[in-house]
């Protein structure tokens, strides 16, 4: 929750995202073969970036599809297939699943890769892992990457345990906290600067910055960034509630309140009742068809949720009231990036005690982070 020394997020004048600055982008793309890494959030106004650039005569030779696909309809973790975009005829190549990194063959007809995807600022949200692999492939094949920057809706704070390298995976590749407080462009600079790419290769990277943005800016995402983050409430709650994905609990996949509640048939908390169903974007949700009991945050307003922060209270409350066995699954270690948090919860530590144990790591990370910021910070 917000503390006395935190400042409220300030509304700002209209943010001009990187994709809207075509006067800067188009001259770079002129007479080049372009690959796009995009999804449904990659828009110029109300038009998909792919459609905009094709209409302006840019030579788009391929579009790469991350998790959820170019149109953003695939379930979390679902296979994303190679296909041809019906509207433009541009090939769509999957970089999710077995092939997370563009191959030499896929890049041979590309001079520049343009990356434009809306992130939400949590380590386990996989678009920053996709960014890593795109940058790595580009560096190895001598291609330039242009990142069209977008706001981080959770960019007003930094919190959570630092990932330990033994727990690195696609849902957490780098030694950063769960909430990193950086835009996708700033994060790209960190990947490059900290030499996190394979063999320390460095990507030829250019960031097209936003205008009228800083880390205290409130930004209402115009398009859901993925099927199960349907609104700003879910986006603010996501860093905290995603930890439930490493437990038997549901976080509302298969309901209309995804990442805005949690529950399980054996939960001792019965503030809310829901039954996950098969829905678009969650065709096989956890606890499908099972009446679940837990807690909902849907009645909290946006102002309250802006400052919900990274809270351990939901996972602590669920753990201490669980009436079954084996609350934690192996995936919990990948989400948290450390064995210590699970051990601390089992040992009965409270949120304040647990968070205090992260402070040295967070202080070190914040010093590194400052080197890569492109916008005024929240401190």
N, C-alpha and C positions, 0 to 999 in steps of 0.2 A: 504494500500500500504506500501511498505518498507520505513522505516524512516532511517535517517542518522546514528542512533546508532545500527541498525540491521546489522548483518553480513550475507554475502551470504552463501547459502547452499553449502557445499563442497562435491564434488564427493569423493568416497572412494574406497578402494580395495574391492574385492568381499565380500559381506556380507554372512556369513554362518548362516542361520536361524535355529531356534531350531529344526525343523523337520529333518534337514540334519545331526544332531549330534546323529546318531543312536548308536554310541559307548557308549554314555551316557544314552540313552533312553532304549535300549534293555535289559540291565541287570535288570532294575527296573521292566520291564514288564514280565520277565521270570516267567513262571508257574502261572501267574495271569490271571484273566478274565477281559478283557478290553472293556470299552465302549468309543467310539470316538465321539467327537463333531466336525464335519468338514463340509466343503463345497468344491466347485471346486477349491478354492485357497489353499487347504491343500495338498500341493505336496512335494515330495522329488525328486528334479530334475524335470522331466516331468511326474512323476507318482503320482497318488493320494495316499495319505498316507495310506488309507485303503488297496489298492492293494499292496503297499510295505510291510506293516506289515503282511498281510495274506501270502504273498510269503515267508516271513521269519519265518513263523510258529507261529506267535503271535496269541493267542486265543482271537479273536475279537468276543464278544458275542452280541454286538449291536452297531449301529451307530445312533446318534441323529442328526436330520435335523433341522437347524434353518430357519429363513426367507429365501426364494428363494430356499430352498432344498439343498440336498447334491451335486447335479450336477449344481446348480445355475441357473436354467432355469425358476423358478416360478416368476410370476409378484410380484411387491411390494404389500404386504398385502394379497396375494392370499393364499388359504388354502394349506398346505403342508400335504400330506397323508402318513400314514404308509404303507410300502411296503417292498419287499425283493429285495436287490441289485442283479441284474441279474448276474453280473460278479462273485461275491464272495459268494452269498447265505446268506450274513449277513443281519439280520433284520434292516430296517431303521425305526426309531421311530420319529415322528414329535414332536418337542418342539417349535412349532410356531402355533398361533391361540389360541384355548381355553386351550390347555395344554402346557404352556410355561415353566413349571418346571417338570423335570423328576420325575416320581412317585415312590413310594416305590416298587411297582410291577416291574417297568421297571429297577430298580437298583438291584433287588435281586440276579441276576446272574452276577454282576459286582463287581470287587474289586477296580479297578482304572479307573478314567475317564480322558482321554487325550483330551485336548481342543486345537485345532489348526485352527484358522480362521484369515484371513487377515482383520484387521480393518482399518479405514481411519481417526480416530481421532476426529470425531464429536459426540457430546453428543447424537444426535437423530439418529445416525446410530445404529441399534438395536442389533448388535452382542455383545456389552458390557452389554446390558440388559439380553441377553441370558446367558452370562458369570455369571452374578449375580445369576440367578436362578439355574444354574448348580452347582455353589459353595454352594448355600444354601441347595440344595437337598443333595449334597455330605456330608455337615457338619451334617445334620440331620440324615443321614443314615451311618455315620462313614466310608465314602469312601474318598480316596485320589484323589485330582485333580492335574494333571500335565499340565501346560500351556507351549506349545511350542511357544516361542516368535517370533514375526515378526515385521518388521519396521512399524512405523507410518509415512506415507507420509506427514502428516500435523503435525509432531511432533516437528517442529522447532519454534513453537510459542504457546502462550496461549492467548485467547481473548474471549470476549462475556460476556453477563450477567450470573450471577450465578443462577442456578435453585432454585426456592422457593418451599418448600415441598408441598404446596397446589396444585401445578401444576405437581406433579410427575405422570409419566405414563410410558408405555413401551418405548416411544420415549424420555424418560428422567427420570431416576430413582433417581439420586443422586445430591447433592448440589455442582455441578461443573459448570464451564463455558461451552459455546458451543464448544469451541476448547480447549481440555484439555492438549495436548502436552505430552501424555504418550503412551508407547507401551502397548499392550494388557497384557503383563506380569506385567508391572509396575502398570497398572490399577487394575489387580487382587490383587496385594499386598495392594493397597489402599482400595479396598472393604473390605478386611480382617481386615486391621489395623484400619480403621475408624469405624468398627463394624456396617456396613450397612446391614448385613444379618439379617434376621428375628430373633428377640429375642436376637440379639447380638452373635449368634453362630459363631464359627470360623472354617474355612475350613482347613483341612490338605492339604497345598498347596506347590507345588514345581514348580519353574520356570526353564526351560532350556533356558538359555540366548543365545543371538546371539553373534557372533564374528564379529569384524570389523565394528561395528555400534556405532554411537552416534547421538545426536539430531540435528546435523548439516549435517547429511548424506543425500545426494540425493539418493532416491531409486526408480527405475522404476519398478512398479508392473508388473510382467510378465503375470498375469491373471486378468481380470476385477473382482473386488470384488463382484459385483452384476450386473444384466442386464442393469441397467440404469446409471452405472458409467463405461463407456466403455474404458476410456483412462485417462491419467494423467491430461489432461486439465479439465475434468469433476471432477476429485478427488480434485484438488486444488480449484475449484470454488464451490464445493458442500457445504461447511459450510455457505457460503454467500447466494447462490441461493436456498438452501433448504427452506429458510424462505418463498419463494413464494408458497410452498405447503400449507401454511396457508392463502392463498388468492385465488381469482378466476383465477389467472394467470397460464399459462403453463410454465414449465421449460424445455420443449423439449422432454418430454416423448412422444413416438410415432413419433420421428424424428431420424435422425442419429447424432444429436448434443445434446443428453440428458445432462442436467445440464451445458450447455455451452451457453444458450440463455434464454430469457424470453419474454413473450408476451401475448396479449389478444386482442380480436376483438375491445374492447373499449379503447385500449391504445392510448395515445396521442403521444407516441414515435414510430416512424416508420422507424428506422434504418435497421430493418430486417423484413422479412415476412416469415411465415411458416404455415403449416397446419398439425396438428397431425394426424397420421394414426394408424390403428391397426397393431402392429408389435410384434414379439416374445419378451416377457418380458414387454410388455405394450399393451395388447390386448384391453383395454378400457381406453386409456389415457385421461386426462382432455382436454376439448375442442376438442374432436374427430371430425374431419372433418370441423372444423371452422378455417377460415383464421385469423391468429393472427399477430399482429404487436408489435414490441418491439425492443430488443437490443441483439446483438450476440457478443460473445467473442472468437469465433472460430479462428479469425485471429491473436490473441495474441500468442506469442511463449511461450514455456515452461519456459524459463528464466523469462519472465514477470509474468507468472502465479505462479511460485514458491513463489513469494513475493506479490501475490494479497492479501493474508491474509484474515481476516474476515472483509469484507467491507459491510457497510450499504448503500453505494451509489446506488447499484441496486434497493433495496427495496424503498429507499427514492425517487429516480427518477421515479419509477413506480407509487408510491402513489400520488405524486404531479401532475402526468400527466394523471391519470386515469379519464376517462370520464363517468364512471358508478357510481353506489352506492355500499356501503358495500364492501370496499376493503378487510377488515380483516374478516376471518372466525374464529370460536371458536378454530380450530386446531392451529392457530397462537400462542395462549397462551401456548399450550403444547410444541410447537417447541422452543419458546423463554424461557419458564420456568418462566416468570414474566409478570405481567400486565403492568409494567412501560414502557417497550419499545413501545408497541402500543400507550400508552398515550403520550409518548414523540414525536413520529412521528406525531400524530394528532395535537399536540401543536406547531409543526413547528420547533422543535429543529434540529440542524444540526448534522452531524456525530461526530464532535469533542466534542460538548456539551454532546451528548448521551454517548460517550465512556468515557468521564471524570467521569460520574456518576457510572461507573463500577469499578473504580480503587481500591477503598478500598477492595471490594470483591475479586478482582483479586489478590491483594497483599496478602491477607489472604490465598487464595487458593494456591498460589505459595509456601508459606512457608510449607503448608501441603504436597503439591506435592513432594517437595524436599526429604522428608523422605522416599519416595518409589521408587526413581529413581534408575535404574540399570546401566545406561550408562551416559557418560559425557553430560552435559546439554548445551543448546544454549546460556546461559548467562555466 
